[in-house]
Amino acid sequence: MLTKEELPECPVAVTVQIIGSKWKLLILRNLLQRPWRFNELRKSLAGVSQKVLTDSLRSMEADGIITRTVYPEVPPHVEYSLNELGESMRPIMKSMEEWGVSYKNNMR
């Protein structure tokens, strides 16, 4: 997680830095539904590589918007879920969804 001084001055740039990649947005979309396991996420995100998914999840965890829970089982069971800060992204994602629907409906 970056310090306050390391973040961009512009609030929009801060948001883009935290969730601005294609994969982070799609991961966030999925995690708004429920907790997911790594392989479930990978299968649901057509085209994402294991490395990019791993890097994205680690980055989102470091930025404090998701929680990684390891269950002590054999084989290990790991789930990713949104924490309170991640849940606060729900209205942003809802607005993006509404805009996307409107855009698609108004295309010629």
Sequence and secondary structure as in RCSB ss.txt:
>XXXX:A:sequence
MLTKEELPECPVAVTVQIIGSKWKLLILRNLLQRPWRFNELRKSLAGVSQKVLTDSLRSMEADGIITRTVYPEVP
PHVEYSLNELGESMRPIMKSMEEWGVSYKNNMR
>XXXX:A:secstr
   GGGS SSHHHHHHHHH SHHHHHHHHHHTTS EEHHHHHHHSTT  HHHHHHHHHHHHHTTSEEEEEE  SS
 EEEEEE HHHHTTHHHHHHHHHHHHHHHHT  
